[in-house]
Amino acid sequence: MKRKILLLTLAFSVYLLAACSRNETNSPIITDEDSFSNQADSTDEDSSNLPGDVIVEDDTLPPREGMVRSRLTNEWVNEEVTNTRPIAVMIPNENEAVPHYNLSKASILYEANVEGRMSRMLAIYEDWQDMEQIGNVRSLRSYYAYWAFEWDAFIVHFGGPYFIDSLLAEETTQNVNGSSGADEDAFYRTSDREAPHNAYVSGKGILEVIEEKDYSLEYRGLSDENHYSFTTKANPNTLEQYGAEAKSATYIDMSGCYPLTRCYFEYNEEDGLYYRSQHLSGATDGPHIDAVTGEQLTFKNILVQNTYYEELGEGYLAFQCHDTTHDGWFFTNGKGIHVTWQKTSDYGATRYYDDDGNEITLNTGKTMVCIVEEGDSFAFH
């Protein structure tokens, strides 16, 4: 059943329609107009202005028999991995919640604000069953559930406010909830930090709950089988086909959207990836490091999604995940283009289109999705 999660007042609706009209100009979301002018001047056809050689790898054939393309990243994975539904884990991101454990193993990472301008993340994992410590794990908000639905993922969370109850009660919603007596054995707490920031979950524990609830590990046919459109590493999308419309983007500053974590991404020409850092206080300031792997979080693709929102009271937010007119940006290989996005059903994929109306092609690898509140701004160069 298709639902709209936001019940907007008439006055607010008029405002949103006006905002849609403004978005038709496709004006970029950046804070420094002079910087943007300089970017436009530097993105001509002169190859000397390109951000370095794009990594090209021959990945046209599977490394070994029995491997197929991942639905989430287009990487080669074992067939049983791509046939098993992923998990979507709610991860907090305030100062007391870091470091994170096994976050670098997420194939897709969403970030959005919750109350108090804190941000939380939804980490989508495949090949999750053998992971021993994931998290920490915090409570769910409705909008994260709609993003999890796109992947037909099991939602893993630790409770949530009352207004998620009706969504969790839907027959098709399948979740593992640390505040539920039936599911709590999947979770455990550690002594390295204080509650509520010390709750974790294991792949084994999740699997036990899934089996007890008689959930299917196989995809149920609710979500789109082909979510993102990918190209191979052998034929990368450099965005050069967009000419001057593709702006230089070797540094992306999201501090205007996430004022507490103030995350930013730096492009590394050597491996063609964006490296994530955060401006948190104390020892956690700097590269966003996974406590298990010791790796900094990296992404091949970054999607910035400008999104309508409203306040529900007591600081709680709601984002309009279903839309057909709003805009954003797509960054990969050190460049970025303006896009529009649409999501028309609960389990349907959010799809992104260039300014000519063509669906964009992501590069093989991990993807970061930054959900931006309407009116916030970010910068890149």
N, C-alpha and C positions, 0 to 999 in steps of 0.2 A: 504494500500500500504506500502510495506516494504521500509524503508529508512535507509541510513547510514548518520549519522549527521556529520561525520568527513570526509573531503576530504584531505587525507594525501599525501604529496609529496613522490616521489619515494625513496628519501634518507631516509625520516622518516619511510617509510614502511619497509625498510631493517632493520632499527633500531628496530622496533617493532617486526619483525619476530625473530630477535636475542633475544629480551627480552622474547618472548614466549618460546624459546628454553631454556633459563635460568630458566624459571618458572617451566619447567618439572622436575627440581630437587626438587621442593616443599620446597625450603628453606624458613624458617620462616622470617617474617618481624619484626625483633626486633633489638634494637640498642646495646645491651650488650651481646656479645657472651658468656662471662663467666656466666652471669646470665642465659642464655638459657641452658648451660651445666648443671648448678645446677638444673634447672627445670626438665631436662630429668632424672637426677639421682634420683629425689624425686618423680617420678610418677610411681613407681613400684606397685606391687600388694599388698603391705602392706597397709591395710585399715587405719592405724594410720596416713598416709600421706594425707588422703582425707580432703577436706576443711570444714568438719563439716557435720552434718546430713542434707540430702536433705529433703526439705519439701514435705510430702506426704499427700494428701487430697483426700477423696473419692468424686470425682465429676463425677462418672459414670452415674448418673441419673440427669435430670433437676430439679432445686429447686422447680419449680411449672409448672403447665400445660401451654402450649403455648410458652415455651422457647426452643430455638435451639442454636446450636453452631455458634459463630461469625466466619465469614470468615477471619477476621483480627487477632484475638487473640485466637480463640477456646474457649473463655469463654462462659458461658451460657448467652444469651441475648434474649429479646423478639423477636418474629418472625418478626414483622414489622421492627425492627432495621436491621436485617440481610438481609431483602429483599429491603432495601433502599440504594441507592448508597451513598458512603461516599463523603466527601469533602476533597480536598488537598489544604492546605493553605500555602502560602509562608511567612516564618517567618525570619526576620533578626536576627543576633546574635552578633553584635558589642556592645561595652560598652554602647552606647547611646540608644540601643534598648531594654535593660532589665530594669525592670523585664518583663517577658512575662505573658500573661493572658490566662488561660485555656490550657496551653501547656501540663500540666500533664494529661489531658484527651485524648490526642492523642493516638490512638492504635499503630501506627507505626510512627517513626520519622526518616527521612533521614537527613543527614548533608553532605554538600560538600562546597568546596571553591568557591568563586566568585572572582571578581577583587580585587587586593590589599591584597590577602591572607585572606580576611574576609570570614567567613563562613555564609551560610544561611541554613535554615532548611525547609523541606517540611513535614508538619504535616498532617497525614491521620486520619480523625475523622469519627467515626460512632456515631449514636444517637446524632446528632449535632443540631437539629432543635430548641432546647430550650436554647441553650447557648447564653448569652447576650453580652459577650465581648470576642472576639478571636483575638489574635495578640500580637504586632502590625503586620501589613501586608505590605509587600514590593513587589518589581517587580520580574517578572518571568525570568528564563533562560530556554533555550530549554531542557536541560537534565532533569530538574525537571519535565517537562511535560511528558517525557517518563516514569518516575517512577509513576506519577499519572495515566497514561493510564493503568498501570498494574492492577489497582483497579477499573477501569472505573469510576474514581472520577471526580467530578466537580472541576475544577481548580480555586482557589480563589487567586487573585493577584492584585497588584496595578501597572498596566502598565508593561513596559519592553522595552529592546532595540529593534531596528528595525528588527534584525534577527530572532525574534520569530514570526513575522507577518505571514509568510507563514504557520507556524505550527498552529497558532490560526485560520487561514482561512480554514483549513481542515474541511470537512463536519462533521466528527465524533468528532472534538474537541468541548467540551462544557465548557465554563468558565464564571466566574463572575469577571469583571475587574473594579477596582475602578477608573481608568482613562477614562473609557468609559461613555459617557453621559447617555446611556441606563441603566447602572448598578450602577451608583454612589450612588443611594439612599440606597444601601445595606451597605454602609460604613459611618463612622462618625469619627470625630476627637475629641480628648480630650485636655485639657489645662495643663495636668500634665507634658508634655514634648514638645519639639519643633518639628516641621515638619522637615524631613519626617517620624519621628519615632513615630507619634501619631495617625496613621490611624488604625482603628479597624473595625471589621465586626461582625454582629450578625447572629445567625441561622435564625431568622425570616426574616431579610433582604435578606439573601441568598435565602431563600425559595421563597420570593416574586419575585425575579429576575428569578429564575428557572421557576416559573409558567408563568411569562410574556413572557419568551422566548419559552415556550411550550417544555421545556426539560422533559424527562421522569425521574421520581424518581426511577423507576425500572431498574435493570441491563439490558443492551442491548444485551448481548450475545457476546460482543467483547473481553472481558477478560476471563482468565481461572477461572472457578468456584472454583476450588481447587488450591489456590495459594501456600501457605506454606503447608508442611506436618507436622501435629502436633501429639503429644501424650498427654494423659490426665495427670492431676495432680496425679491421683491414680497410674500411671505407668510412672514416670518421666524418662527423658533421662538424665542420670548422666554422660554420655560419658565414663563410666568405661569399656564399651565393646571395646574401642580402646586401652586399656592397656597403655603402655608407650608413645604412640603417643598423648595421651591426656595430655596436659601440665597444671600445676597449673596456675590459672589465677584469683587471688583474687583482683588484682589491674591492671587496664589497663590504660596506659598513652598515650593519643592521641596528646600530645603537639607538637610532630614532624610533625604532619599532619595539625593541625589547630593552627598555631603559635600565633594568636591573642587571641583566646579564651582559648587555652591550656586546653581543657576539659580532665577529667579523670573519671574513674568509680571504685567504691569500692564495693566489694562483701560482703553482709551481710548474715552470716550463719543462723541467726535467722529466716529470711523470705525467703531466697533463691533468693534475688533480687540484681541487680547492681544499686548503687546509683550514680547519675551523679553530678559532680561538675565542676566549671570553674575557671581559674586563670585570671579573669578580674580585672581591677583596681578599687580601692575604695571599697565601701560597697557591691558591687556585687561579690567580690571575695569569693569563697567558694561554698557551696551547691547551685545547680541550683534550685531555689525555684519558684513555681508558685504563682503569685501575687493574684490570686483568691482563690485557695484552700489552700495556705500556705504549700503545700506539695513539697518535693524534688522530682525531676524526677527520676523514677525508671524503670528498664527494666528486664524482665526475660531472654531475648535473645539479644545478640549483634553480629551483622554481620559486619565484616570489609571487604570491597570490593576494591581491588587494581584495578585501572582503568586507561586506556590510556586517555590522554588529550592533547589538544594543545591550544595555545593562538590565539585568533582571531583578536587581535589588540585592542588598547585602554584599555588593561588590561583584557578584557573579555576572559573567558575560555569556552571550550567545552569539555565535557566528552563523551567517546565512550560507550554509554549505551548498544549497541548491540555488543555482543562478545561471543565467545565459548571457549576461551582458558585461560582466566586470573584467578588469584587466590585470596585468602583472608583467613580469619579466622572466626570461629564460636565459641562463648563463651556462656556458660550457666552453672549454678550450680557450679561456681568456677573453671571451667576447660575450655580448649580451644583446638580445632583441626584445622589443616590446611584444606582448602577446595578449590575447583575451582568453578567458576560460569559461567552461560551462560544465555543470553537473545537473542532470535532469531527473534522476531517480535515486532512491536510497542506496541501492547496490550498484548503480551505474558508475563508471569511471569518471573522474574529473578529467576533461580533455582540454588541451591548450592549442591555440591557433595563432599563426602569424597574422600580420596586418592585411594579408591578401586572402585570409580565410582558409589557409592550408594547415592541417594538423602538423605540429612540429615533430621533429625526429630527435629523440634523445640518443646520446652516446651510451654504449655499453658500460655499465658500472652503477655505482650507488647514487641515489638521488636524495637531496635535501629539499623539503618543501617548507618555505617560510610563509606562514599565514599572517598577513598584515592588516591591522585595523584600518578601516577607511579613514583617511585624513592623516595618518602617520606617513613619514617619509624616510627614505634611506638614501645612501649615496654610494656611487661606485666610480672607478676611474681605471 
